[in-house]
């Protein structure tokens, strides 16, 4: 495996880290169950650009508590004020600690530094990764993610978290514009422990979740793939049926 940025992981390093994290995550099982049972969730949003801000707005409106975070805390504070009582602002580290569910909506090139700074704070939490790897923008880490498959790479990058890819295949401009709930299918793929809550949040955003598989199918949830763009739920299912892990 090629090296990139701060992480410099070999495949052996990734396997060792993943095994250690899997063992350490056991105490968090109860918090995962509690999140599934709660009416409203605490959601930490890391990356408050078009996708993060749009989803944060709709989730706060649905009654969840959200914390916006990015590299610009002042902008996040203004955004939280605009959204209202259910919104807060903080650093990425604070958002990771705050959320039962974490949304990642940052450029893929930011992941090496972000993963280093967050440490083990994502272990045992549901992580929705809305980020897409674009080699022309993000460099070698994006090329590596595409080579391995974005879903599998996410799981290696965030060991100990229950990672699901969602909100990757539909343009960011359409995230807060779903007028007819359930009309547009949102393909999701990832850890089965995260699917139920991720599906709930997809519905709250006005889309119909369509589970297309595990982490190995996450490679199809990005622009340029057959699942990209707006499709009905049945169309997403039909397309997904033609794809192989």
C-alpha positions in Angstrom: 0.0 0.0 0.0 1.3 3.4 -0.9 2.0 6.0 1.8 0.2 9.3 2.1 0.2 12.3 4.4 0.5 11.9 8.1 -0.9 8.4 8.3 1.7 6.3 6.5 -0.2 3.1 7.1 0.8 -0.2 5.6 -1.8 -2.9 5.2 -0.3 -4.7 8.2 -0.5 -1.5 10.2 -4.2 -1.1 9.2 -5.0 -4.6 10.2 -3.3 -4.3 13.6 -5.0 -1.0 14.3 -8.4 -2.4 13.2 -8.1 -5.5 15.4 -7.1 -3.4 18.4 -9.9 -0.9 17.9 -12.4 -3.7 17.5 -11.5 -5.1 20.9 -11.6 -1.7 22.5 -15.0 -0.8 21.1 -16.9 -3.4 23.1 -17.7 -1.1 26.1 -19.5 1.2 23.6 -22.1 -1.3 22.6 -24.6 0.0 25.1 -24.4 3.5 23.8 -25.1 2.2 20.3 -28.3 0.5 21.5 -29.3 3.7 23.4 -28.9 5.8 20.2 -31.2 3.4 18.3 -33.9 3.7 21.0 -33.8 7.5 21.4 -36.4 9.7 19.8 -33.9 12.5 19.1 -30.2 12.2 18.5 -27.1 14.2 19.2 -25.3 14.6 15.9 -21.7 16.0 15.5 -21.1 17.5 12.1 -17.5 17.7 11.0 -17.4 19.9 7.9 -20.1 22.6 7.7 -20.0 23.3 4.0 -22.9 22.8 1.6 -23.6 19.2 2.7 -22.9 19.5 6.4 -24.9 22.8 6.8 -27.8 21.6 4.7 -28.2 18.3 6.6 -27.6 19.9 10.0 -30.5 22.3 9.3 -33.0 19.5 8.4 -31.9 17.3 11.3 -32.2 20.1 13.8 -35.6 20.9 12.4 -36.6 17.3 13.0 -35.8 17.7 16.7 -32.2 16.4 16.8 -29.4 18.3 18.5 -26.6 19.1 16.1 -23.1 20.6 16.6 -21.5 22.2 13.6 -17.7 22.2 13.3 -15.1 23.1 10.8 -11.8 25.0 10.6 -13.8 28.2 11.1 -15.5 28.3 14.4 -16.9 31.8 13.9 -18.7 30.7 10.8 -20.1 27.7 12.7 -21.3 29.9 15.5 -23.2 32.1 13.0 -24.6 29.0 11.3 -25.8 27.6 14.7 -27.5 30.9 15.5 -29.3 30.8 12.2 -30.5 27.3 12.7 -31.8 27.9 16.2 -32.2 26.3 19.6 -31.2 22.7 18.5 -27.9 23.8 17.0 -24.5 24.4 18.6 -21.0 25.1 17.3 -17.6 23.7 18.4 -14.3 22.3 17.3 -14.2 19.0 15.4 -12.9 17.4 18.6 -15.9 18.8 20.5 -18.3 17.7 17.8 -16.9 14.2 17.9 -17.3 14.0 21.7 -20.8 15.6 21.5 -22.4 13.3 18.9 -23.9 9.9 19.2 -23.8 10.0 15.4 -21.0 11.8 13.5 -21.3 13.2 10.0 -18.1 13.6 8.1 -18.4 16.1 5.2 -14.8 17.3 4.5 -12.5 17.0 1.6 -10.8 13.6 1.5 -7.4 15.3 1.7 -8.3 16.5 5.2 -8.6 13.0 6.6 -5.0 12.3 7.6 -4.8 15.4 9.9 -8.4 14.9 11.1 -8.0 11.3 12.0 -4.8 12.2 13.9 -6.5 15.0 15.8 -9.6 13.1 16.7 -7.7 10.1 18.1 -10.0 7.4 19.4 -13.0 9.7 19.9 -15.0 8.0 17.1 -14.7 4.5 18.4 -18.0 2.9 19.1 -19.9 5.6 17.3 -21.9 5.6 14.1 -20.1 7.6 11.5 -21.8 8.7 8.3 -19.2 9.6 5.7 -20.5 11.9 3.0 -17.0 12.6 1.7 -15.9 11.6 -1.7 -12.3 10.9 -2.9 -11.4 13.1 -5.9 -7.7 12.4 -6.9 -7.5 15.7 -8.9 -8.4 17.6 -5.7 -7.3 15.4 -2.8 -4.2 13.8 -4.2 -2.8 10.4 -3.3 -5.1 9.5 -0.4 -8.1 9.8 -2.9 -6.3 7.6 -5.4 -5.7 5.0 -2.8 -9.3 5.1 -1.6 -10.6 4.6 -5.1 -8.1 1.7 -5.7 -9.2 -0.1 -2.5 -12.9 1.0 -2.7 -14.1 3.9 -0.7 -16.2 1.9 1.7 -13.5 -0.5 2.7 -11.0 2.4 2.9 -13.3 4.3 5.2 -13.5 1.3 7.5 -9.7 1.1 7.6 -9.3 4.8 8.1 -11.8 4.9 11.0 -11.2 1.7 12.9 -13.6 1.0 15.8 -16.3 3.2 14.3 -19.5 1.9 12.7 -19.1 3.5 9.3 -21.7 3.9 6.6 -21.5 5.9 3.4 -24.5 8.0 2.6 -25.3 11.4 0.9 -22.4 10.7 -1.5 -24.2 10.1 -4.8 -26.6 13.0 -4.9 -25.4 16.6 -5.6 -24.8 18.8 -2.6 -27.1 21.4 -3.9 -30.0 19.0 -3.6 -29.5 18.0 0.0 -32.0 20.4 1.4 -34.4 20.5 -1.5 -36.3 17.2 -1.3 -39.9 18.3 -1.5 -41.6 14.9 -1.7 -40.3 12.6 1.0 -39.5 9.1 -0.3 -39.5 10.1 -3.9 -35.8 10.1 -4.3 -33.8 7.0 -3.3 -30.6 7.5 -1.3 -28.2 4.6 -1.6 -26.3 3.7 1.6 -23.7 1.1 2.2 -21.6 0.2 5.2 -21.5 -1.5 8.7 -24.8 -3.2 9.4 -24.8 -1.8 12.9 -25.1 1.7 11.5 -27.7 1.1 8.9 -30.8 1.5 11.0 -29.9 4.9 12.4 -28.4 6.1 9.1 -31.6 5.1 7.4 -33.6 7.1 9.9 -31.5 10.2 9.3 -31.8 9.8 5.5 -35.6 9.8 5.9 -35.5 12.9 8.1 -33.6 14.6 5.3 -36.5 13.8 2.8 -35.0 10.8 1.0 -35.8 7.1 1.0 -32.8 5.0 2.1 -31.9 2.1 -0.1 -29.3 -0.3 1.4 -27.1 -1.6 -1.4 -24.7 -3.6 0.7 -21.8 -3.5 3.1 -18.5 -1.5 3.0 -17.4 -3.3 -0.2 -20.3 -1.7 -2.1 -19.4 1.8 -0.9 -17.2 2.3 -3.9 -20.4 2.9 -6.0 -21.6 5.7 -3.8 -19.9 8.7 -5.5 -20.1 10.8 -8.6 -19.4 9.0 -11.8 -20.7 5.7 -10.6 -23.9 4.0 -11.9 -25.7 5.0 -8.7 -24.8 8.7 -9.0 -27.6 11.3 -9.5 -31.3 11.3 -8.5 -33.2 8.0 -9.0 -36.4 6.6 -7.5 -35.9 4.0 -4.8 -36.9 1.2 -7.2 -34.4 2.5 -9.8 -31.6 2.5 -7.1 -32.5 -1.1 -6.3 -32.4 -2.1 -10.0 -29.1 -0.5 -10.6 -27.6 -1.9 -7.4 -28.6 -5.4 -8.5 -26.3 -5.2 -11.5 -23.3 -4.2 -9.5 -20.7 -6.5 -7.9 -18.7 -5.9 -4.6 
